[in-house]
Amino acid sequence: MRRPRYESSAPKQTVSLTLNSDLYAKAKRLGINASRVAEQALADAYAARADELLKAQIAEELQALDAFAEAHGSFPALAREHKRPADEAV
């Protein structure tokens, strides 16, 4: 099971947002909860950015593995060579 990206039961914090006044008034008249919408939009943006950063980190680490393999051979091949009995022909 994946861990949540943030603690959903954390206490609420009052923040100041600057919104288009006409849009806010119309949304409020329709019963749209701006705080709920803002929180969900922020959670979605956070998840997207965290995914981007993780993908970049993985790509960087894969590049490092490729560079290591190019310089020293693949890790599985090195491990097999290390475990091969001394009397076994190469």
C-alpha positions, 0 to 999 in steps of 0.5 A: 500500500502506498503511503499518502503524500501528505498527512490528510488529518493535519490541522488546517492553516489559514492562508491568504490567496489572491483570487479574481473577485468576480470568479470567487463571487460566482463560485460562492453563489454556486456553493463551491467551497473555495478552500476545498477546491484550492486544497485539492488543486494544491494536492494535485499540483504537489503530486505532479511535481513530486512525480516529476522530481522522482522521475528525474532522480531515477533517470539520473541514477540509471545514467550513473548505473549505465556509466558504471557498467560501461566503465567496469562491466555490469554488476551481475557479470561482476557478481557471477565472476566473483562467485565462479569457482577458481578451478572453473574455466573462463 
